Amino acid sequence: MKKVTRKNLSTIIEKIAFKIAAEDANSACPCISYQPKLPKSVKKLRKF
């Protein structure tokens, strides 16, 4: 079995975080009264 190194693990975590941030940028908060502000770097990931 392939041994997972710290470098491989960090790249996997980075890719997962990027996908979650992109998904967050393209969705609205389900709460009516509050939606936190997005950082500028995450706003660049919007598709619209």
PDB file of N, CA, C and O in Angstrom, chain B, residues numbered from 101:
ATOM      1  N   MET B 101       0.843  -1.176   0.000  1.00  0.00           N
ATOM      2  CA  MET B 101       0.000   0.000   0.000  1.00  0.00           C
ATOM      3  C   MET B 101       0.888   1.239   0.000  1.00  0.00           C
ATOM      4  O   MET B 101       1.932   1.272   0.652  1.00  0.00           O
ATOM      5  N   LYS B 102       0.460   2.245  -0.734  1.00  0.00           N
ATOM      6  CA  LYS B 102       1.232   3.472  -0.847  1.00  0.00           C
ATOM      7  C   LYS B 102       1.242   4.219   0.483  1.00  0.00           C
ATOM      8  O   LYS B 102       0.206   4.394   1.125  1.00  0.00           O
ATOM      9  N   LYS B 103       2.412   4.644   0.870  1.00  0.00           N
ATOM     10  CA  LYS B 103       2.557   5.365   2.127  1.00  0.00           C
ATOM     11  C   LYS B 103       2.197   6.838   1.912  1.00  0.00           C
ATOM     12  O   LYS B 103       2.719   7.482   1.003  1.00  0.00           O
ATOM     13  N   VAL B 104       1.315   7.358   2.741  1.00  0.00           N
ATOM     14  CA  VAL B 104       0.880   8.750   2.640  1.00  0.00           C
ATOM     15  C   VAL B 104       1.860   9.619   3.429  1.00  0.00           C
ATOM     16  O   VAL B 104       2.053   9.424   4.629  1.00  0.00           O
ATOM     17  N   THR B 105       2.466  10.566   2.746  1.00  0.00           N
ATOM     18  CA  THR B 105       3.401  11.461   3.405  1.00  0.00           C
ATOM     19  C   THR B 105       2.698  12.740   3.815  1.00  0.00           C
ATOM     20  O   THR B 105       1.552  12.985   3.438  1.00  0.00           O
ATOM     21  N   ARG B 106       3.389  13.540   4.581  1.00  0.00           N
ATOM     22  CA  ARG B 106       2.797  14.817   5.019  1.00  0.00           C
ATOM     23  C   ARG B 106       2.522  15.735   3.831  1.00  0.00           C
ATOM     24  O   ARG B 106       1.523  16.455   3.821  1.00  0.00           O
ATOM     25  N   LYS B 107       3.399  15.713   2.834  1.00  0.00           N
ATOM     26  CA  LYS B 107       3.214  16.568   1.663  1.00  0.00           C
ATOM     27  C   LYS B 107       1.965  16.148   0.896  1.00  0.00           C
ATOM     28  O   LYS B 107       1.176  16.999   0.487  1.00  0.00           O
ATOM     29  N   ASN B 108       1.779  14.853   0.699  1.00  0.00           N
ATOM     30  CA  ASN B 108       0.589  14.367   0.008  1.00  0.00           C
ATOM     31  C   ASN B 108      -0.671  14.687   0.795  1.00  0.00           C
ATOM     32  O   ASN B 108      -1.688  15.078   0.221  1.00  0.00           O
ATOM     33  N   LEU B 109      -0.602  14.523   2.089  1.00  0.00           N
ATOM     34  CA  LEU B 109      -1.750  14.807   2.938  1.00  0.00           C
ATOM     35  C   LEU B 109      -2.116  16.284   2.896  1.00  0.00           C
ATOM     36  O   LEU B 109      -3.296  16.633   2.857  1.00  0.00           O
ATOM     37  N   SER B 110      -1.111  17.150   2.903  1.00  0.00           N
ATOM     38  CA  SER B 110      -1.390  18.588   2.863  1.00  0.00           C
ATOM     39  C   SER B 110      -1.994  19.006   1.523  1.00  0.00           C
ATOM     40  O   SER B 110      -2.851  19.889   1.490  1.00  0.00           O
ATOM     41  N   THR B 111      -1.570  18.393   0.422  1.00  0.00           N
ATOM     42  CA  THR B 111      -2.167  18.736  -0.874  1.00  0.00           C
ATOM     43  C   THR B 111      -3.605  18.250  -0.954  1.00  0.00           C
ATOM     44  O   THR B 111      -4.446  18.914  -1.561  1.00  0.00           O
ATOM     45  N   ILE B 112      -3.901  17.115  -0.359  1.00  0.00           N
ATOM     46  CA  ILE B 112      -5.273  16.607  -0.343  1.00  0.00           C
ATOM     47  C   ILE B 112      -6.165  17.540   0.463  1.00  0.00           C
ATOM     48  O   ILE B 112      -7.272  17.863   0.033  1.00  0.00           O
ATOM     49  N   ILE B 113      -5.698  17.970   1.615  1.00  0.00           N
ATOM     50  CA  ILE B 113      -6.466  18.891   2.456  1.00  0.00           C
ATOM     51  C   ILE B 113      -6.661  20.225   1.749  1.00  0.00           C
ATOM     52  O   ILE B 113      -7.732  20.825   1.839  1.00  0.00           O
ATOM     53  N   GLU B 114      -5.638  20.691   1.051  1.00  0.00           N
ATOM     54  CA  GLU B 114      -5.733  21.950   0.309  1.00  0.00           C
ATOM     55  C   GLU B 114      -6.789  21.870  -0.786  1.00  0.00           C
ATOM     56  O   GLU B 114      -7.558  22.813  -0.969  1.00  0.00           O
ATOM     57  N   LYS B 115      -6.839  20.764  -1.513  1.00  0.00           N
ATOM     58  CA  LYS B 115      -7.832  20.593  -2.572  1.00  0.00           C
ATOM     59  C   LYS B 115      -9.248  20.536  -2.004  1.00  0.00           C
ATOM     60  O   LYS B 115     -10.176  21.105  -2.580  1.00  0.00           O
ATOM     61  N   ILE B 116      -9.409  19.856  -0.887  1.00  0.00           N
ATOM     62  CA  ILE B 116     -10.725  19.770  -0.248  1.00  0.00           C
ATOM     63  C   ILE B 116     -11.180  21.148   0.225  1.00  0.00           C
ATOM     64  O   ILE B 116     -12.339  21.518   0.036  1.00  0.00           O
ATOM     65  N   ALA B 117     -10.272  21.906   0.836  1.00  0.00           N
ATOM     66  CA  ALA B 117     -10.618  23.250   1.317  1.00  0.00           C
ATOM     67  C   ALA B 117     -10.987  24.169   0.159  1.00  0.00           C
ATOM     68  O   ALA B 117     -11.905  24.980   0.281  1.00  0.00           O
ATOM     69  N   PHE B 118     -10.285  24.050  -0.959  1.00  0.00           N
ATOM     70  CA  PHE B 118     -10.582  24.874  -2.134  1.00  0.00           C
ATOM     71  C   PHE B 118     -11.974  24.556  -2.685  1.00  0.00           C
ATOM     72  O   PHE B 118     -12.726  25.465  -3.036  1.00  0.00           O
ATOM     73  N   LYS B 119     -12.313  23.278  -2.759  1.00  0.00           N
ATOM     74  CA  LYS B 119     -13.637  22.891  -3.259  1.00  0.00           C
ATOM     75  C   LYS B 119     -14.748  23.373  -2.338  1.00  0.00           C
ATOM     76  O   LYS B 119     -15.796  23.814  -2.810  1.00  0.00           O
ATOM     77  N   ILE B 120     -14.529  23.293  -1.035  1.00  0.00           N
ATOM     78  CA  ILE B 120     -15.532  23.758  -0.076  1.00  0.00           C
ATOM     79  C   ILE B 120     -15.701  25.274  -0.179  1.00  0.00           C
ATOM     80  O   ILE B 120     -16.824  25.774  -0.113  1.00  0.00           O
ATOM     81  N   ALA B 121     -14.596  26.013  -0.340  1.00  0.00           N
ATOM     82  CA  ALA B 121     -14.672  27.465  -0.465  1.00  0.00           C
ATOM     83  C   ALA B 121     -15.406  27.858  -1.740  1.00  0.00           C
ATOM     84  O   ALA B 121     -16.203  28.796  -1.726  1.00  0.00           O
ATOM     85  N   ALA B 122     -15.154  27.163  -2.830  1.00  0.00           N
ATOM     86  CA  ALA B 122     -15.847  27.455  -4.086  1.00  0.00           C
ATOM     87  C   ALA B 122     -17.340  27.166  -3.962  1.00  0.00           C
ATOM     88  O   ALA B 122     -18.163  27.915  -4.489  1.00  0.00           O
ATOM     89  N   GLU B 123     -17.684  26.111  -3.286  1.00  0.00           N
ATOM     90  CA  GLU B 123     -19.094  25.772  -3.075  1.00  0.00           C
ATOM     91  C   GLU B 123     -19.770  26.818  -2.190  1.00  0.00           C
ATOM     92  O   GLU B 123     -20.917  27.192  -2.434  1.00  0.00           O
ATOM     93  N   ASP B 124     -19.068  27.286  -1.173  1.00  0.00           N
ATOM     94  CA  ASP B 124     -19.587  28.318  -0.278  1.00  0.00           C
ATOM     95  C   ASP B 124     -19.809  29.637  -1.005  1.00  0.00           C
ATOM     96  O   ASP B 124     -20.776  30.345  -0.726  1.00  0.00           O
ATOM     97  N   ALA B 125     -18.929  29.968  -1.926  1.00  0.00           N
ATOM     98  CA  ALA B 125     -19.036  31.227  -2.647  1.00  0.00           C
ATOM     99  C   ALA B 125     -20.255  31.258  -3.551  1.00  0.00           C
ATOM    100  O   ALA B 125     -20.771  32.334  -3.854  1.00  0.00           O
ATOM    101  N   ASN B 126     -20.719  30.111  -3.981  1.00  0.00           N
ATOM    102  CA  ASN B 126     -21.842  30.035  -4.914  1.00  0.00           C
ATOM    103  C   ASN B 126     -23.164  29.670  -4.260  1.00  0.00           C
ATOM    104  O   ASN B 126     -24.127  29.347  -4.956  1.00  0.00           O
ATOM    105  N   SER B 127     -23.226  29.717  -2.932  1.00  0.00           N
ATOM    106  CA  SER B 127     -24.477  29.391  -2.260  1.00  0.00           C
ATOM    107  C   SER B 127     -24.834  30.485  -1.255  1.00  0.00           C
ATOM    108  O   SER B 127     -23.980  31.248  -0.806  1.00  0.00           O
ATOM    109  N   ALA B 128     -26.090  30.535  -0.926  1.00  0.00           N
ATOM    110  CA  ALA B 128     -26.574  31.517   0.036  1.00  0.00           C
ATOM    111  C   ALA B 128     -26.783  30.846   1.388  1.00  0.00           C
ATOM    112  O   ALA B 128     -26.939  29.628   1.477  1.00  0.00           O
ATOM    113  N   CYS B 129     -26.783  31.650   2.420  1.00  0.00           N
ATOM    114  CA  CYS B 129     -26.999  31.143   3.770  1.00  0.00           C
ATOM    115  C   CYS B 129     -28.481  30.786   3.938  1.00  0.00           C
ATOM    116  O   CYS B 129     -29.346  31.555   3.519  1.00  0.00           O
ATOM    117  N   PRO B 130     -28.784  29.640   4.538  1.00  0.00           N
ATOM    118  CA  PRO B 130     -30.185  29.271   4.722  1.00  0.00           C
ATOM    119  C   PRO B 130     -30.886  30.082   5.808  1.00  0.00           C
ATOM    120  O   PRO B 130     -32.115  30.095   5.878  1.00  0.00           O
ATOM    121  N   CYS B 131     -30.111  30.758   6.653  1.00  0.00           N
ATOM    122  CA  CYS B 131     -30.704  31.590   7.701  1.00  0.00           C
ATOM    123  C   CYS B 131     -31.206  32.892   7.080  1.00  0.00           C
ATOM    124  O   CYS B 131     -30.580  33.437   6.171  1.00  0.00           O
ATOM    125  N   ILE B 132     -32.315  33.373   7.567  1.00  0.00           N
ATOM    126  CA  ILE B 132     -32.925  34.566   6.992  1.00  0.00           C
ATOM    127  C   ILE B 132     -32.178  35.834   7.374  1.00  0.00           C
ATOM    128  O   ILE B 132     -32.031  36.735   6.548  1.00  0.00           O
ATOM    129  N   SER B 133     -31.715  35.915   8.585  1.00  0.00           N
ATOM    130  CA  SER B 133     -31.208  37.191   9.081  1.00  0.00           C
ATOM    131  C   SER B 133     -29.697  37.369   9.019  1.00  0.00           C
ATOM    132  O   SER B 133     -29.224  38.491   9.200  1.00  0.00           O
ATOM    133  N   TYR B 134     -28.916  36.320   8.773  1.00  0.00           N
ATOM    134  CA  TYR B 134     -27.474  36.483   8.873  1.00  0.00           C
ATOM    135  C   TYR B 134     -26.732  35.660   7.827  1.00  0.00           C
ATOM    136  O   TYR B 134     -26.978  34.464   7.673  1.00  0.00           O
ATOM    137  N   GLN B 135     -25.831  36.307   7.119  1.00  0.00           N
ATOM    138  CA  GLN B 135     -24.918  35.613   6.227  1.00  0.00           C
ATOM    139  C   GLN B 135     -23.549  36.275   6.384  1.00  0.00           C
ATOM    140  O   GLN B 135     -23.408  37.464   6.098  1.00  0.00           O
ATOM    141  N   PRO B 136     -22.542  35.529   6.832  1.00  0.00           N
ATOM    142  CA  PRO B 136     -21.230  36.134   7.061  1.00  0.00           C
ATOM    143  C   PRO B 136     -20.595  36.631   5.770  1.00  0.00           C
ATOM    144  O   PRO B 136     -20.850  36.091   4.693  1.00  0.00           O
ATOM    145  N   LYS B 137     -19.762  37.669   5.889  1.00  0.00           N
ATOM    146  CA  LYS B 137     -19.080  38.220   4.723  1.00  0.00           C
ATOM    147  C   LYS B 137     -17.977  37.267   4.276  1.00  0.00           C
ATOM    148  O   LYS B 137     -17.288  36.659   5.095  1.00  0.00           O
ATOM    149  N   LEU B 138     -17.826  37.152   2.961  1.00  0.00           N
ATOM    150  CA  LEU B 138     -16.797  36.287   2.399  1.00  0.00           C
ATOM    151  C   LEU B 138     -15.507  37.072   2.184  1.00  0.00           C
ATOM    152  O   LEU B 138     -15.562  38.259   1.863  1.00  0.00           O
ATOM    153  N   PRO B 139     -14.362  36.442   2.350  1.00  0.00           N
ATOM    154  CA  PRO B 139     -13.103  37.103   2.036  1.00  0.00           C
ATOM    155  C   PRO B 139     -13.004  37.376   0.530  1.00  0.00           C
ATOM    156  O   PRO B 139     -13.673  36.715  -0.265  1.00  0.00           O
ATOM    157  N   LYS B 140     -12.179  38.338   0.142  1.00  0.00           N
ATOM    158  CA  LYS B 140     -12.036  38.698  -1.271  1.00  0.00           C
ATOM    159  C   LYS B 140     -11.533  37.522  -2.101  1.00  0.00           C
ATOM    160  O   LYS B 140     -11.937  37.359  -3.252  1.00  0.00           O
ATOM    161  N   SER B 141     -10.661  36.709  -1.531  1.00  0.00           N
ATOM    162  CA  SER B 141     -10.126  35.574  -2.289  1.00  0.00           C
ATOM    163  C   SER B 141     -11.206  34.540  -2.599  1.00  0.00           C
ATOM    164  O   SER B 141     -11.146  33.873  -3.632  1.00  0.00           O
ATOM    165  N   VAL B 142     -12.185  34.404  -1.716  1.00  0.00           N
ATOM    166  CA  VAL B 142     -13.270  33.459  -1.950  1.00  0.00           C
ATOM    167  C   VAL B 142     -14.271  34.050  -2.939  1.00  0.00           C
ATOM    168  O   VAL B 142     -14.876  33.310  -3.714  1.00  0.00           O
ATOM    169  N   LYS B 143     -14.454  35.359  -2.926  1.00  0.00           N
ATOM    170  CA  LYS B 143     -15.370  35.997  -3.872  1.00  0.00           C
ATOM    171  C   LYS B 143     -14.919  35.800  -5.310  1.00  0.00           C
ATOM    172  O   LYS B 143     -15.747  35.809  -6.221  1.00  0.00           O
ATOM    173  N   LYS B 144     -13.626  35.624  -5.529  1.00  0.00           N
ATOM    174  CA  LYS B 144     -13.100  35.398  -6.876  1.00  0.00           C
ATOM    175  C   LYS B 144     -13.518  34.046  -7.423  1.00  0.00           C
ATOM    176  O   LYS B 144     -13.432  33.828  -8.632  1.00  0.00           O
ATOM    177  N   LEU B 145     -13.964  33.138  -6.582  1.00  0.00           N
ATOM    178  CA  LEU B 145     -14.359  31.800  -7.000  1.00  0.00           C
ATOM    179  C   LEU B 145     -15.805  31.726  -7.482  1.00  0.00           C
ATOM    180  O   LEU B 145     -16.259  30.662  -7.901  1.00  0.00           O
ATOM    181  N   ARG B 146     -16.526  32.832  -7.431  1.00  0.00           N
ATOM    182  CA  ARG B 146     -17.927  32.827  -7.853  1.00  0.00           C
ATOM    183  C   ARG B 146     -18.042  32.499  -9.334  1.00  0.00           C
ATOM    184  O   ARG B 146     -17.161  32.820 -10.131  1.00  0.00           O
ATOM    185  N   LYS B 147     -19.143  31.856  -9.681  1.00  0.00           N
ATOM    186  CA  LYS B 147     -19.378  31.469 -11.069  1.00  0.00           C
ATOM    187  C   LYS B 147     -20.361  32.402 -11.779  1.00  0.00           C
ATOM    188  O   LYS B 147     -20.624  32.223 -12.968  1.00  0.00           O
ATOM    189  N   PHE B 148     -20.895  33.371 -11.086  1.00  0.00           N
ATOM    190  CA  PHE B 148     -21.858  34.280 -11.701  1.00  0.00           C
ATOM    191  C   PHE B 148     -21.373  35.692 -11.663  1.00  0.00           C
ATOM    192  O   PHE B 148     -22.062  36.594 -12.140  1.00  0.00           O
TER     193      PHE B 148
END
